[in-house]
Amino acid sequence: MRKEKLKKLNIPNKPGVYFFKKGKDILYIGKATSLKDRIKSYFNEDLIKTRGPLLVDLIFKTDKVDWKETDSVLEALILEAVLIKKYQPKYNTKEKSDKSFNYVCITDDKLPKILIIRGRDIINKKISFKNTFGPFTNGGQLKEALKIVRRIFPFLDEKVNSYKFYKQLDLVPDVSNKEGIKKYKNDIKNLILFFEGNKKNVVSNLNKEMIFYAKNREFERAGEVKKQLFALQHINDVALIKNNSFSDIKISSSEKLFRIEAYDIAHMSGKNMVGVMVVIENGEIEKSEYRKFSARGGSAFGGKTILGDSSSNDVGALKEVLERRLAHTEWAFPSLIVVDGGIAQINITKAVLTKMGSKIEVVSVLKDERHKAKAILFPPPSRPDLKGAQGLAFIKKYKKEILLANSEAHRFAINYHKNMRNRNFLK
């Protein structure tokens, strides 16, 4: 699709869900705080260079853009998950197949609980679920979304010890009597409708409920429902708008984003092997962009890595982590990748990038016997303007950020590995 055609579209500056299409086929579904800014951002030349070949392929194949407005960012988040599950677009394949993503699950109990569960754990959980919604690609977003929903429809979860505290904040229902239980079950029905994207039905139900209580002169209950109705129609989702991975991409030419991603692997004699990704953007740590990977011995591409089987060692695990990360074209691509190790780590990283058709620059941080950084290795660069003296100047300019990213990745990997090891020990 050409930029000229895009300019003719009257895209609203409102939250919602957008569709990239080829004819009648939906290629990709995404969400936005501003449909206008988000859709236009895909046709920015600098952005295409940093987001990899899959995105370029998507834009090349797209001949039509559609959208659906929502009243809030929260509703855009929920509607996106509903529509991806329904249409399963080609370029959203990761969202429908990656079992590491989160789902909202409602238990099939007399007093249902609302839980966030990873896809791979749904089958393993010895719990019967009445409804599941998702996948949601960002756990942080989903937690913020449930905080907002909980203020409208208080619900029960697994945190039994927090019940009294949440009760004081009106974040759990009063189920101490029949009326309270009836009210909670009603709220669960409305919550299910809301997560199905049927807000209009929820509003209609609440209106009927409010009128019923008012006619029966139960004004206190009518007032409670009225508060729910108001909260639903005036959703305060500032926390979601602030979330980096939801924000629309706005980078001016004078303030180009320089994103560094650093990777590290942690394990104990090949056991409990994990990998992590940390992000530094324009010199600042972006913890909301950090990601964890539990090594599977394969990749996101059908259980085998694109370069062969992943072995239980640092290099094999790094290869798997990079393949899985680069499959996520919805994440901004880095300007520079930092790996921990030497030539072997650089070579495997370059090989994965080449296979994926990406020309991201790579550096490696060498450590001494005390695990202190002693040198930065910079292989022959992809960019002609970084050869020779320019390459040395590049490393010197970003040395502080490179070492910070490497140090953060090591810290994050060690902590994640300890947690995994302790969790497995307790099983």
N, C-alpha and C positions, 0 to 999 in steps of 0.2 A: 504493500500500500504506500502511495506517495504522500509526501508532506502536503502537497498542494490540495489533495483530496481531503486530508485531515482538517485543514484550515477552514473548509466549507462547513464542517460539522459544528453544530451549536451545542457543544459539550458543556453541561452545567458545572458550576463550581460548588458542588455538593457531594456529600459522601454517597457511596454506592458500590455496585459491582459492575465490572465491565467485561465484555466478551470480544475476543479476537476471532474472526470467522473467515472461512474460505467457502464462499457460497452459503449453503445452509449448515455446513459442518462447523461446530464450535471447536476451535483449536486450543484456546486458553481462556480461563476465567480468573480474574483477580479482583481485589478489593482496594478501595481508596478513600482517603479522607476528603480529597478533592478529585473528582473524576476528570476534570479538565486538566489539572496539573499532572496527574498520574499518566493518563493516556498520552499526552504530548511528550512526556519524558521518555517514552519508548522510541521516539523518533529523533532523539538527540544523538548526534554522531559520536560525541565523546562517550556517552553512556553505552552505546552499542559496542564500542571498542573494549569497554571494561566488563561487559556482561557475558562475553563468550559467544561461540558459534551457534549454539542452540537458539539464543535470543535473536540473532541475525536471521536465522532460518525461519523463525516464527514470524518476524516482521515481513520478510520477503514473501511468505505464503499468504499473509493476511490481506484480504481484499475488502473487508468490511469490519467496522467497529460498532458495537452496540453497547448499551449500558442500561442499568436499572437503578434509579435513585432510591436511597433509604433515608429515613428520618434521622438516623444517627450512625456513628461509626460502629457502635456495638452491633447494630442490625446488619451492617455491611459484613462484619466478621462472621456472623452466624449464617447469613444468606450465602456467602461464598462457599462455606463448607457444605451447605445443603445442595447447592448447584453442582459443585465438583463431584459429589457423591452420585447425583442424578445423571449427569451427562458424561462424566469420566473423560474429559478432553485429553487429547494426545499429549499436549505439553504440560498437563497437570498429572501425568502418570505417576510421578513421585509421590504426590499427595495421596493417591488412592492405594499405592502398593507398599509404601515404606511403613513398616510396623513400628518404627520408633516414634511416630507422631502420636499426638494425644487425642483422646475421645472423651466426651462428656457421657457418663453412663448413669442411668437411673435404675436402682436395684428393684427387684420384684418382691419387696417386703410389704407387710401391712402398713408400715411407716417407711416409705421409700427414702433412700439416701441418694445424694448427688455426689458422684465421684469423678475425678480426673484419672484416667487410666491409659497407659501406652497401648498401642495396638497389639503388640506382641504379648501383652499380659492379659488381654481380655479373655482368651481361651483358657489360660492357665489359672485364672482366678476361680476359686471355688465359690462363686457367687452367681446367682441367677439375675440377669439383667432384663428389665422390661423394655428399655429403650437405650440406644446408643446414637450419639451425634458426633459427626466429624468426618474425616480427620481435620484437626487443627494443627497447622505446621509450626506454630510458635507457642510454646508452653507458657511463656511470660504473658503474652496477650490473653491467652485463655484464662489464666488465673485472675487477671485484672477484670476480664469480662464477667466472670462468675461473682466477683466482689460486687460489681454493679447490679447484676441480676439478683443477688442475695438481699440487697437493700429493698428490692421491690417484692420479691417472693422469698421470704426466709425459708431455709431448708436445712435438713439434717445431713451430716457427713460422717466420716469415720472418727472424727476427733471428739470422742466421748468426754475426755477430760476437760475440754474447752466449752462444754455445753452451758454451764452456769455463766461463764464470762460472755459468751455469745448471746445468751438470753437477755442479759442486761443491755446489750446493744441492739436488741430486736433483730438479730441475725439468724435465730432459730425459732421455729414455731412453738407455740404453747400446746403440747399434746397431752396435757394432764387430765383432759375431760373429753367427752364425746363431741361437743361443739368444736373444740380445738382440733381434734382429729379430722372431723368433717371438713373444716376450713383448710387444713393442710393438704388433704387429698384433692380438694378443689384447686388449690394453688399449684399442685404438681401437674394437674391436667393443663392448666394455663401455661405453666413453664414448658411443658412438652410442646404445646402449640407454638410458643415463642421460639423454641429451638428448631422447630420445623419451618420457621419463617412466616408463620401465620399471625402476625401482630394484630391485624384487623379483627380476627376472631377472638383474640384475648381481650381487646378493648370492648367488643360487643358483649362478651361474657361478664366482664366486670361491671359494665353499665347495667345489665339485667340484674346482677347480684345487688348492686347499690340500690336500684329502684325497689327490689323485693324487700330489702331490709327497711327502707324508708316507709314503704306502705304498711309494714307490720310494726311501725313505730320503734324499730330497733336502731335508733339513731347513732349509737356508739359504733355498732358494726358497719352501718352505712358510711360513717365517717372514715373508718379504717379502709374500706374498699375504695372510697373516694381518694384517699392518700395514695393507694396503690396505682389507681388510674392516672393520677397526676404525675407520679414518678415515672410511669411507663411512657407517658406522652411528653415528658421533659427529661429524657435520659441525660444524666451528667457523665459523659465519657471522656473527660479531659485526660485521664490517665492513659487511655488508649491512644489518643491523639499524640501524646508525648512519646509513646513507645516508638523507638527508632525504626523498627522493622515494619511499622505501619505507616510511618511518615512518608509523604510524597517526596520524590527526589528533586531537590532544588539546589543545583550547584552552578553558580555563575562562573563565567570564564575567568574572572579575576580571582576566584576562590575555589580552585579545582581541588576536589577531595583526593587526598593521598592515603590510600588504605593499605595497611600492612596486615597480613595474616601470618601468624606463627603457629607451627605445629610441633607437638612433642608426643612421645610414646612412653608409657610407663607399664611395668610388669614385674613379676618376681619369678625368675627362672621360666619365663614363658607363660606363666599362669596369670589369670585375671588381667589379661592384656587390654589396655585402654589407650585411646588417643584423644587429643584435644586440639581445638582451634581457638586462638585468642585474636583479638582485633585491636589495632591502634589506628585511629583516624586523625589525620593532621596533628599527630603528636599526643593525642588524648586516648586514654584507655576507654574502650566501649564494651563494658561488661555485658550489656544486653545482647551483644552480638556473639558472645562466647558460645562454643558448641562442644558437646561431649560425644565420643564415639566408643562403643564397646566393640572390640574386634570380633568379627564373625568368622574370619577365615575365608571371606569371599567379599563380594562388592554388591553395590546396588544394581548391577547389571546381570540379573539372573543367577546369582549365587557364585559366579566365577569372576575373578578380576579380569579386566580387559587385557592384561599382559600375562595372564596365566594364574595358577593357584597361588593364594597368599600363604606364605609360610609363617610359623610362629617365631618371628624375630622382628627387630625394630624396623628393618627395611620393608619387609613384607607387610607389616601392620601399617606403616606410613603410606605405602602404596594403596592399601584398601581405604584408609581414611581419606586420602586425596581424591580417589575415585568417587567415593560417596559424597564428599563435599562438592565437587565440581558438577555433580548431577543436579545440584540445587541452583538452577539458573535464576530462581526468584530471589536468591541472596546476591547482594552486590559483589562483583568480582574484585579482587585486590589489584593494586598496582605492583605489589611486591609480596613474594612468599618467603618466609624465613623458616628454615628447618634446622633441627639440632643434629649435629654429627659432621660427617666429612663428605668425601667424594661419592660414596655409595648412596647417601641420602640425596645429594644433589642430582645424581644420575637418574635415580628412580623418579624423582619429582619432575625432572625435565621430560622423561619418557612418558609419564602420565599426561603431562600438559600437551606434549606433541600429539599423542594419540587422541586427545580431546579437541585438538585444533586450536589450542590457546597459546598465546605468546607472552604470558606473564613472566616477569623477571624473577629469578630465584637466587637467594644467598643462603649460606650455611654458616652456623656459628660453631667453631671448634673450641673444645674445652681442654683444660689441663687436668692433671691428676686430682686436683682439688675441686674439679667441676666448675672452675672459673673460666670465663671467656678469654681466650688468648688470641684468636684471629677470626676474621670474617672472610670466608671464601666466596668469590664472585666469579662464576664460570663465564664463558663467552656469552655475552648478552644477546637477546633477540633483537633489541633496538640498535640500529646502526649508530645512533647518536650517543650511545653509552660505551663505545669501544675506546680502549686506550686510556688516555688521561681523563676523558669525560666520565668513564666508569669509576675511576678512583675518586673523582670529585663527587660522584653520586653516592658512593659508599660513605665518604666523609660527611656529606650533608645529612645523611639519614642514620649515621652510626648510633646515635643516642636512642632513636626510636627502634632500630633493629635489635639492640641489646635489651631494651626494655621489653619488647615483644617476646624475645627468647626467654628472658627471665620469668615473665608472666606465664608463658606456656609451660615452663618446667614446674612452677609452683602449682598451677592449676591441674596439671597431669598427676603430680604426686598426691594432691588432696583427693582427686577423683579416684585414683587407684586405691588409696587407703579406705575410702568409703565403700568401694566395690568389694575389697578384700574382707572388711568387717561384716558386710552384708552377707557374703557367701559363707563366712565362718559361722554366722548365727543360724543359717538354714539347717 
